[in-house]
Amino acid sequence: MRADHEIRVEIPGLRPPLVRTLIPHALESIWNSICFRPMPRWQHQLLEHALTGPCAERDVIRHLAANPFLVLPFGDCELRISWANTAEGDPA
């Protein structure tokens, strides 16, 4: 699967969905926009690794190849990543 697909990123109740091309810079940009929000240390570390780790792009692609959404805990919310060209519905 090619890594230049567009992804849909949203934090329900906090930010409207946005569409970005899946590249390492986009994942890092997402991290930079949320890293200062209050969250437990374990969530901070999980999100930082998931979005900026050495295999972040590959891991997101691998997860989305098998699942419609990648859902990461984010404070009392969640960060949702999905392919932009899929149905707009919420996960079950």
Secondary structure by P-SEA (a helix, b strand, c coil): ccccbbbbbbccccccbbbbcccaaaaaaaaaacccccccaaaaaaaaaaccccaaaaaaaaaaacccccccccccbbbbbccccccccccc
